[in-house]
Amino acid sequence: MKDQSCVGIGIVGSGFLAETRARCYAKAGVAGRIVAVTSRTLEGARSYAERHAVPAAFDDLEALLALDEVDVVDLCVPNLLHRPMTEAASRAGKHVVCTKPLAAYVGQDLAADVEDAAVSSRGRREMLEVAVADAQAMVDVAEAAGVQLMYGENWVYAPSIVRAADLLQAAGGAILEMRGWEGHSGSHSAYSKVWRNTGGGALLRLAAHPIGAMLHLKREEGLERDGEPIVPVSVSAEVADLSRVAAVSSDGTELAGGWEDVENWGCAILTFSDGTRGVAYGSDNMLGGMESKLEVMGSRCHLKCNMTPNDLLRAFAPDGGVFGEEYIMEKLDSGAGWTTPIPDEDYSSGHIAMCADFLRAVSEGRPALADGRLGLEVTRVVYAAYVSAEEGSRFDL
Ligand SMILES: NC(=O)c1ccc[n+]([C@@H]2O[C@H](COP(=O)([O-])OP(=O)(O)OC[C@H]3O[C@@H](n4cnc5c(N)ncnc54)[C@H](OP(=O)(O)O)[C@@H]3O)[C@@H](O)[C@H]2O)c1
């Protein structure tokens, strides 16, 4: 029997992001409960269900969608499944949360048996067209079905960025320049090293976060002041695989290696419709733990948003074993010396506030702050950046 006062969540996938979601929905402070999970294997789904006391586990999305108690489906699955699963869930009348990137180019317009190289060597203009068409189709199918498509961009909800947005509004004036990046010492997942699996490298996996936050802040600035969103109008970018630099050998670095055909460094310069700029980059070449930062230079103030690391707590340990198995922070390479054990990474990254907004959006029937439209625009900017990097010139959106 459906509990009308509590939003029923169906989780799809049982990996890294699905774990984050289980923690964050539980901490959201809004009535919502994971009522079912489906994963690629029944074993994976059952194991997740046991860990998080989820009453139903399947290896079939349709079985989860058939449950009346599922109000919203949260897609924590590889990028190539985002569009088909959004379509299936929308048509079943379920609201959808889709993680970043909303859509990606993974060779969906090619024959299934083409080599990996045929996917990664596809022209970037074709990639842009296919990825944007997928993202647009996701927005359209949700709209036609009368359900919400929410975009899982946690940066939009990070407490430091939310507070910065408030201060920018209080200060007035314009955001002139933004610099944002996400970086760490490299994904250790073999999956992320192949374009066919992910649809891109550091620009898509990592820089999509600062790009999402920048598009959000400029849009809000324009709406607040002039009733019109400020939007990106062009992008210039470069990408590189820095593991191929001659002086780097795999046994001489702690950085992740094994990059097949995706970049592990990417930088995009965005020009907005009011002439202001944003510089976003993603890097898999950053030792010392995860960095997620956004700096905002306004005409009346200057703000530095630290999601990771932040120094609410600093700790010193003479060697890496002092704190035993204690978690310090994401992707920290060593616990020795001075570190910043973050009191609640799910809070400072914005994940908890994001889950709370998604649950409220569903129960109150209003749009989420991060919605499918934002996901569509991020997809457009990232793939336009790939076009610019390939052609060596600025790309007008
Ligand atoms: N901050 C963020 O917003 C953030 C952070 C991390 C990841 N992500 C995004 O989250 C997505 C998943 O990444 P992840 O790191 O969680 O990957 P992951 O750890 O590999 O988990 C993916 C999960 O999807 C399952 N799966 C694969 N095919 C499926 C299918 N057909 N039906 C149902 N489940 C299926 C996998 O099952 P098996 O394990 O059995 O293959 C696995 O449980 C990606 O789009 C990524 O970009 C976002």
The ligand as a Gaussian input file, in Angstrom:
#p B3LYP/6-31G(d) Opt

LIG

0 1
 N       29.153000      13.673000      -8.449000
 C       28.409000      13.049000      -9.359000
 O       27.449000      13.622000      -9.779000
 C       28.784000      11.673000      -9.849000
 C       29.792000      10.944000      -9.207000
 C       30.084000       9.665000      -9.688000
 C       29.411000       9.137000     -10.777000
 N       28.463000       9.885000     -11.407000
 C       27.720000       9.339000     -12.583000
 O       26.987000       8.194000     -12.134000
 C       26.861000       7.251000     -13.174000
 C       27.307000       5.890000     -12.640000
 O       28.640000       6.017000     -12.181000
 P       29.193000       5.146000     -10.956000
 O       30.490000       5.769000     -10.571000
 O       28.154000       4.928000      -9.931000
 O       29.501000       3.767000     -11.739000
 P       29.569000       2.314000     -11.123000
 O       30.128000       2.327000      -9.741000
 O       30.217000       1.473000     -12.168000
 O       28.023000       1.886000     -11.006000
 C       27.206000       1.704000     -12.120000
 C       26.092000       0.768000     -11.728000
 O       25.174000       0.589000     -12.811000
 C       24.864000      -0.786000     -12.894000
 N       24.359000      -1.130000     -14.214000
 C       25.040000      -1.306000     -15.373000
 N       24.189000      -1.634000     -16.360000
 C       22.945000      -1.664000     -15.817000
 C       21.660000      -1.962000     -16.332000
 N       21.468000      -2.280000     -17.608000
 N       20.600000      -1.912000     -15.470000
 C       20.772000      -1.571000     -14.180000
 N       21.977000      -1.309000     -13.652000
 C       23.040000      -1.344000     -14.452000
 C       26.176000      -1.455000     -12.586000
 O       26.015000      -2.817000     -12.293000
 P       27.356000      -3.784000     -12.337000
 O       28.240000      -3.303000     -11.239000
 O       26.792000      -5.135000     -12.111000
 O       27.952000      -3.594000     -13.693000
 C       26.598000      -0.622000     -11.366000
 O       25.941000      -1.071000     -10.216000
 C       27.681000       7.785000     -14.351000
 O       26.805000       8.416000     -15.256000
 C       28.593000       8.835000     -13.710000
 O       28.927000       9.893000     -14.594000
 C       28.124000      11.138000     -10.945000

